[in-house]
Structure formats: structure tokens, C-alpha cells
Amino acid sequence: MPCIALALTEDYADWEPAMLTAMARSYFGVDIVTATPDGGPVTSMGGLNVTPDMSYDELDPETIHALVIPGGLIWEKGAAPDFTDLVHRFRARHRVVAGICAAASALAGTGVLNTVAHTGNSLASHQGYDAYEGTDYYRDQPQAVSDEGIITAPGTAPVTFATEVLKALDLWSGKAQAEIAPFSAEHLSEQPQA
């Protein structure tokens, strides 16, 4: 079975990877490991305390098939770690790398979005990174984008983010579609009148 690593930061957005990890682990038996910059505990935006399995340096792309980075408030505080080495270690092994919300812009900062289709919260956020040269590949859309094993999404797209990561790991099936479809149903129907 594949293994997914969550690269967590202090004040990470706990809802962004939640659907992916719950579905991957519970329905498909995927191993989920958590890591932080130094291996120390972090607290999410919602107050969830996580004691990680390891540090970023201990993440091994030989045994981990996808690196998933949630967004969070750490970018707004200007204290986010540099993901360049970690991301390039995983890409060198052709592993899936996924970033949602501010973490999609963090991927822009590593240079890996320069030649693949991608999205995020905004193009301007990506352009704030010197290493980013992928303006022509940016897709201004509300759903996640997957291209050559790199997945990006705005923070408002945890459902399509989960879908694209599952697809990239060859876990997409009728069962996966049946399990995830109800989570997007609220966006398909008309809102009740007040």
C-alpha cells in the first residue's frame, strides 16, 4: 500500500488534508505519517495538537509515495519553513507532491511549478516567490490541478485536492468516487431560501 506523508507546520489548516487522509487510511489502507520541521509537536489552526512521527529530514521518498503540504497561518506570520530541499528530494524520486492553499505558493517558491499546470489561492501569491517562473501555467480555477505528479489547490478545494491525490496514487475507483461525491453535493444544489 502507498504511504502519504503530511508535512505539517505550526498553525496548519487542519481541514485541508482531512478528507484525503481519512479516506486514504480508512477506505484504502494507506499509511499516513506526519512530520514537522524539527520533529516537534505542532498545533493546528483549529487547536488540534499533533505529535509527529518524524522530522522533515527523516522523510524517505524511497518508502513514502506522496508528500502533502497543507496551508496555514504560518505563511501569514512570515515564519514558514523553506520546502525546497524536501520537495526536490521527493521529485527526484518521481513521487507525488501536493500543496494546498498557501502551501501551493510554497511549491511555487521551490521552482517545481515553473513547467507544469497548477493553481492556488492566487497568482499574485505565487509571484511573491523569486524562484517562480510559471505564470503561463497558472490556472485560475476553484478546483485542484494535477500535472506530472504535482498537485495544487486553493484552500477552498479540499474535495478536489483529495480526489487528485488519490488519482495520482492510482487509488481512484468507483468506490473512491462513491465515497467522495457526497462531500461536494452541497455545492451542486441551490441554497435554501432564508
C-alpha positions as CSV (number, residue, x, y, z in Angstrom):
1,M,0.0,0.0,0.0
2,P,1.2,3.5,-0.6
3,C,2.3,5.8,2.2
4,I,1.4,9.5,2.4
5,A,3.5,12.0,4.4
6,L,1.9,15.2,5.8
7,A,4.5,17.9,6.1
8,L,2.8,19.9,8.9
9,T,3.7,23.4,10.3
10,E,2.6,25.3,13.3
11,D,-0.9,26.7,12.7
12,Y,-1.5,24.3,9.7
13,A,-5.0,24.3,8.2
14,D,-6.3,21.0,9.7
15,W,-9.3,20.7,7.4
16,E,-7.3,20.9,4.1
17,P,-5.8,17.4,4.3
18,A,-8.5,15.8,6.5
19,M,-10.7,14.3,3.7
20,L,-7.7,12.9,1.9
21,T,-6.1,11.3,4.9
22,A,-9.4,10.0,6.4
23,M,-10.4,8.4,3.0
24,A,-7.0,7.1,2.1
25,R,-6.4,5.5,5.5
26,S,-9.9,4.2,6.3
27,Y,-11.1,3.1,2.9
28,F,-7.8,2.2,1.1
29,G,-5.4,1.2,3.9
30,V,-2.9,3.8,3.0
31,D,-0.3,4.5,5.7
32,I,-0.2,8.2,6.9
33,V,2.8,9.6,8.5
34,T,3.2,13.1,9.9
35,A,6.3,15.3,10.0
36,T,7.3,18.7,11.2
37,P,10.4,20.8,10.5
38,D,12.2,19.6,13.7
39,G,10.0,16.6,14.7
40,G,8.4,18.5,17.5
41,P,4.7,18.8,18.2
42,V,2.5,21.4,16.4
43,T,-0.9,22.8,17.0
44,S,-3.3,23.3,14.1
45,M,-5.4,26.4,13.3
46,G,-8.3,24.6,14.9
47,G,-6.4,23.7,18.1
48,L,-5.5,20.0,17.3
49,N,-2.3,19.0,18.9
50,V,-0.2,16.7,16.7
51,T,2.9,14.8,17.9
52,P,4.5,13.9,14.6
53,D,6.2,10.7,13.6
54,M,9.4,12.4,12.5
55,S,11.1,15.5,11.2
56,Y,11.1,16.6,7.6
57,D,14.8,15.4,7.2
58,E,13.7,11.9,8.2
59,L,11.0,11.6,5.4
60,D,12.3,9.0,3.0
61,P,10.9,9.2,-0.6
62,E,12.1,5.5,-1.1
63,T,9.2,4.4,1.2
64,I,6.8,7.4,1.0
65,H,4.8,7.8,-2.2
66,A,3.3,11.2,-1.7
67,L,4.3,14.4,0.1
68,V,1.3,16.5,1.1
69,I,1.7,20.0,2.4
70,P,-1.3,21.8,3.9
71,G,-1.5,25.6,4.1
72,G,-2.0,27.5,7.3
73,L,-1.3,30.7,9.2
74,I,2.5,30.3,9.4
75,W,2.8,31.9,5.9
76,E,0.9,35.0,7.0
77,K,3.2,35.2,10.0
78,G,6.2,35.1,7.8
79,A,7.6,32.0,9.6
80,A,7.1,29.2,7.2
81,P,9.9,26.8,6.6
82,D,11.6,26.5,3.2
83,F,10.4,23.4,1.5
84,T,12.8,23.5,-1.4
85,D,15.1,20.6,-0.4
86,L,12.3,18.4,0.8
87,V,10.2,18.9,-2.3
88,H,13.1,18.3,-4.7
89,R,14.1,15.1,-2.8
90,F,10.6,13.8,-3.5
91,R,10.5,14.9,-7.1
92,A,13.9,13.4,-7.7
93,R,12.3,10.0,-7.0
94,H,9.2,10.9,-9.1
95,R,7.0,11.0,-6.0
96,V,3.7,12.9,-5.9
97,V,4.0,16.3,-4.3
98,A,0.8,18.2,-3.3
99,G,0.3,21.6,-1.8
100,I,-3.0,23.3,-1.0
101,C,-3.7,27.0,-0.1
102,A,-0.5,28.8,1.0
103,A,1.4,25.6,0.5
104,A,0.7,25.7,-3.2
105,S,2.5,29.0,-3.2
106,A,5.3,27.4,-1.2
107,L,5.6,24.9,-4.0
108,A,5.9,27.9,-6.4
109,G,8.8,29.0,-4.2
110,T,10.7,25.7,-4.8
111,G,10.5,26.2,-8.6
112,V,8.6,22.9,-9.3
113,L,5.6,24.8,-10.7
114,N,7.6,26.5,-13.4
115,T,6.7,24.0,-16.2
116,V,3.5,22.3,-15.0
117,A,-0.1,23.3,-14.9
118,H,-1.1,24.5,-11.4
119,T,-3.4,26.7,-9.4
120,G,-3.5,28.1,-5.8
121,N,-5.1,30.9,-3.9
122,S,-3.9,33.4,-6.3
123,L,-1.3,34.1,-9.0
124,A,0.0,37.1,-7.0
125,S,0.7,34.8,-4.1
126,H,2.9,32.6,-6.3
127,Q,4.6,35.6,-7.8
128,G,5.8,36.6,-4.4
129,Y,8.5,33.9,-4.7
130,D,11.7,34.7,-6.6
131,A,12.0,31.1,-7.9
132,Y,8.5,31.2,-9.5
133,E,8.5,31.5,-13.3
134,G,5.3,29.6,-14.1
135,T,2.9,32.4,-14.8
136,D,1.9,30.9,-18.2
137,Y,1.0,27.6,-16.5
138,Y,-1.2,29.1,-13.8
139,R,-4.9,28.1,-13.9
140,D,-7.3,30.5,-12.2
141,Q,-9.9,27.9,-11.1
142,P,-11.6,26.8,-7.9
143,Q,-10.7,23.1,-8.3
144,A,-7.3,21.3,-7.8
145,V,-5.0,20.9,-10.7
146,S,-2.8,17.8,-11.2
147,D,0.1,17.7,-13.8
148,E,3.0,15.3,-13.9
149,G,2.6,14.2,-10.3
150,I,2.4,17.8,-8.8
151,I,-1.0,18.7,-7.3
152,T,-2.0,22.2,-6.3
153,A,-5.3,23.6,-5.0
154,P,-6.8,26.7,-3.5
155,G,-7.6,26.4,0.2
156,T,-11.3,26.2,-0.7
157,A,-10.9,22.9,-2.6
158,P,-10.2,20.1,-0.2
159,V,-12.5,17.7,-2.1
160,T,-10.9,18.0,-5.5
161,F,-7.5,18.1,-3.7
162,A,-8.2,14.7,-2.1
163,T,-9.5,13.4,-5.4
164,E,-6.4,14.4,-7.4
165,V,-4.0,12.9,-4.8
166,L,-6.0,9.6,-4.8
167,K,-5.9,9.6,-8.6
168,A,-2.1,10.3,-8.6
169,L,-1.6,7.3,-6.3
170,D,-3.8,5.0,-8.5
171,L,-6.4,4.7,-5.8
172,W,-9.2,6.3,-7.8
173,S,-12.0,3.8,-8.4
174,G,-15.8,3.6,-8.4
175,K,-15.6,3.1,-4.7
176,A,-13.5,6.2,-4.2
177,Q,-15.8,8.3,-6.3
178,A,-18.9,7.0,-4.5
179,E,-17.3,7.9,-1.1
180,I,-16.1,11.4,-2.1
181,A,-19.0,12.5,-4.2
182,P,-21.4,13.3,-1.3
183,F,-18.9,15.8,0.1
184,S,-19.3,18.1,-3.0
185,A,-23.1,17.7,-3.2
186,E,-23.8,20.8,-1.2
187,H,-22.1,22.9,-3.9
188,L,-24.3,21.4,-6.6
189,S,-27.7,22.2,-5.2
190,E,-29.5,25.5,-4.8
191,Q,-29.2,27.0,-1.3
192,P,-32.4,27.1,0.7
193,Q,-34.2,30.5,0.9
194,A,-34.0,32.3,4.2
